Amino acid sequence: MDLHTLIEEKLLGLSQDSLLKNMGYQNLKTGKQTLLAFLASENIYEWLKYGHYDLKYNSEQFVWKLVKILNIPKDIANEDIEEAKKRYKAFTLMKSFIWVETDIKEASSGFAMMAKGAASKIAIDKESLISKPKHLIFLDIKNIIIKHYADNKGTLHFDEIKYYLYTHTDGKTYKLTTEGIPFLEKKE
């Protein structure tokens, strides 16, 4: 059972007012709003990701205080919290787009450059990728690149697409072929 569900179960039948007083809230209205926001979140990761702060606790401190008051073993809590923090770190390192590099011929018009810049990125859904292992992420990125290359017939604004750049959860930027293969792995 995950920590969020465990907290929800432990809260059943408890008086919110007494819980919030035990947590140190002088203003119960603020505490109730924070508790409701926590319960509305899907899991610990979602709660920590959006960084709630109510002038008493930040999102992580709030969870730890609940863990203490509800007598939840710290090792169970620590495992879920650390996993959520690790996932969030990966989320922040990954870029939400893939750059498309072409053999661009410099245009003198600022508008032309802006148009090329906007079209030279492919948006990706980071959230759907970060929980996957690296090889599956690269498989998804490969499929996105292959589809993009085919949809655009290998060109972007009359310039030939040369390669793609993708920044992974490890913070490294990978140069990928038009087939979505990292250049170091390309077979000649």
C-alpha positions as CSV (number, residue, x, y, z in Angstrom):
1,M,0.0,0.0,0.0
2,D,1.4,3.4,-0.9
3,L,1.9,6.2,1.7
4,H,-0.9,8.4,0.4
5,T,-3.5,5.6,0.7
6,L,-2.2,4.6,4.1
7,I,-2.6,8.2,5.3
8,E,-6.1,8.4,3.9
9,E,-7.1,5.2,5.7
10,K,-5.6,6.4,9.0
11,L,-7.5,9.7,8.7
12,L,-10.9,7.9,8.5
13,G,-12.8,8.4,11.7
14,L,-10.4,11.0,13.1
15,S,-11.5,14.5,14.1
16,Q,-9.9,16.9,11.6
17,D,-9.8,19.6,14.2
18,S,-7.9,17.6,16.8
19,L,-5.5,16.2,14.1
20,L,-4.8,19.8,12.9
21,K,-4.3,21.0,16.5
22,N,-1.9,18.2,17.1
23,M,0.0,19.2,13.9
24,G,0.4,22.7,15.4
25,Y,-2.1,24.7,13.4
26,Q,-3.5,27.7,15.2
27,N,-5.6,28.6,12.2
28,L,-7.7,25.5,11.6
29,K,-9.1,26.9,8.4
30,T,-5.7,27.0,6.8
31,G,-4.9,23.5,8.1
32,K,-8.2,22.1,6.7
33,Q,-7.5,23.7,3.3
34,T,-4.1,22.1,3.2
35,L,-5.5,18.7,4.4
36,L,-8.2,18.8,1.7
37,A,-5.6,19.7,-1.0
38,F,-3.4,16.8,0.2
39,L,-6.4,14.4,0.0
40,A,-7.3,15.7,-3.4
41,S,-3.8,14.9,-4.8
42,E,-3.5,11.5,-6.4
43,N,-0.4,10.4,-4.6
44,I,2.7,11.6,-2.7
45,Y,4.5,12.4,-6.0
46,E,1.6,14.7,-7.1
47,W,1.5,16.4,-3.7
48,L,5.2,17.1,-3.6
49,K,5.4,18.1,-7.3
50,Y,3.1,21.1,-6.9
51,G,4.9,22.4,-3.8
52,H,2.1,23.4,-1.5
53,Y,3.0,25.9,1.3
54,D,0.5,27.2,3.8
55,L,2.9,29.4,6.0
56,K,3.1,26.5,8.5
57,Y,4.5,23.6,6.4
58,N,5.7,23.0,2.9
59,S,4.4,19.9,1.1
60,E,7.1,17.6,2.3
61,Q,7.0,18.9,5.9
62,F,3.2,18.4,5.9
63,V,3.5,14.8,4.9
64,W,6.2,14.1,7.6
65,K,4.0,15.7,10.3
66,L,1.1,13.5,9.2
67,V,3.4,10.5,9.4
68,K,4.4,11.4,12.9
69,I,0.9,12.2,14.2
70,L,-0.6,9.1,12.6
71,N,2.2,6.8,13.8
72,I,3.2,5.6,10.4
73,P,6.6,3.8,10.3
74,K,9.2,6.2,9.0
75,D,10.8,3.6,6.7
76,I,7.5,3.2,4.8
77,A,7.1,6.9,4.6
78,N,10.7,7.5,3.6
79,E,10.6,5.0,0.8
80,D,7.6,6.7,-0.9
81,I,8.8,10.2,-0.3
82,E,12.3,9.5,-1.6
83,E,10.8,7.7,-4.7
84,A,8.6,10.7,-5.3
85,K,11.6,13.1,-5.0
86,K,13.6,11.0,-7.3
87,R,10.8,11.0,-9.9
88,Y,10.4,14.8,-9.5
89,K,14.1,15.3,-10.1
90,A,13.9,13.2,-13.3
91,F,10.9,15.3,-14.3
92,T,12.7,18.6,-13.9
93,L,15.8,17.4,-15.8
94,M,13.9,16.1,-18.8
95,K,12.9,18.8,-21.4
96,S,9.4,18.9,-22.6
97,F,10.4,18.9,-26.2
98,I,12.8,17.4,-28.8
99,W,14.8,19.9,-30.9
100,V,14.8,19.4,-34.7
101,E,18.0,20.5,-36.4
102,T,18.0,21.3,-40.1
103,D,20.5,22.5,-42.6
104,I,18.9,25.9,-42.1
105,K,19.7,28.7,-44.4
106,E,19.9,31.9,-42.4
107,A,16.9,34.1,-43.1
108,S,17.2,37.9,-42.6
109,S,13.6,38.3,-41.5
110,G,13.0,38.1,-37.7
111,F,9.6,36.6,-38.4
112,A,11.0,33.8,-40.6
113,M,13.5,33.0,-37.8
114,M,10.7,32.9,-35.2
115,A,8.5,30.7,-37.4
116,K,11.4,28.3,-37.9
117,G,12.2,28.3,-34.2
118,A,8.7,27.4,-33.2
119,A,8.5,24.6,-35.7
120,S,11.9,23.2,-34.7
121,K,10.6,21.7,-31.5
122,I,8.4,18.6,-30.9
123,A,6.4,18.7,-27.7
124,I,6.5,15.5,-25.6
125,D,4.5,14.4,-22.6
126,K,7.2,14.2,-19.9
127,E,4.9,12.8,-17.3
128,S,4.1,9.7,-19.4
129,L,7.9,9.0,-19.8
130,I,9.5,9.6,-16.5
131,S,8.2,6.4,-14.8
132,K,9.6,4.2,-17.6
133,P,13.0,2.6,-17.8
134,K,15.6,4.3,-20.0
135,H,15.3,1.8,-22.9
136,L,11.5,2.3,-23.1
137,I,11.8,6.1,-22.9
138,F,14.2,6.0,-25.9
139,L,11.9,3.6,-27.7
140,D,9.0,6.2,-27.3
141,I,11.3,9.0,-28.4
142,K,12.4,7.0,-31.4
143,N,8.8,6.5,-32.4
144,I,8.0,10.2,-32.0
145,I,11.0,11.1,-34.2
146,I,10.2,8.5,-36.9
147,K,6.6,9.8,-37.0
148,H,7.7,13.5,-37.1
149,Y,10.2,12.8,-39.9
150,A,7.6,10.9,-41.9
151,D,4.9,13.5,-41.3
152,N,7.2,16.2,-42.5
153,K,8.7,14.2,-45.4
154,G,12.2,14.8,-44.0
155,T,12.0,18.6,-44.3
156,L,11.1,21.5,-42.2
157,H,10.4,24.9,-43.8
158,F,12.1,23.6,-47.0
159,D,15.2,22.7,-45.0
160,E,16.3,19.1,-44.7
161,I,16.1,17.6,-41.2
162,K,19.6,16.5,-40.2
163,Y,19.1,15.2,-36.6
164,Y,17.2,15.6,-33.4
165,L,18.3,16.6,-29.9
166,Y,16.7,15.1,-26.8
167,T,17.5,15.9,-23.1
168,H,17.0,12.9,-21.0
169,T,16.2,12.5,-17.3
170,D,19.9,12.0,-16.6
171,G,20.4,15.6,-17.7
172,K,22.4,14.6,-20.8
173,T,21.4,15.8,-24.3
174,Y,21.4,13.0,-26.9
175,K,21.9,13.6,-30.6
176,L,19.6,11.3,-32.5
177,T,19.4,10.3,-36.2
178,T,16.3,10.8,-38.3
179,E,15.5,7.2,-37.4
180,G,15.6,8.1,-33.7
181,I,18.9,6.2,-32.9
182,P,21.6,7.9,-30.8
183,F,24.6,8.8,-33.0
184,L,26.9,6.6,-30.9
185,E,24.8,3.6,-31.6
186,K,24.3,4.2,-35.3
187,K,25.3,1.2,-37.4
188,E,27.0,2.1,-40.6
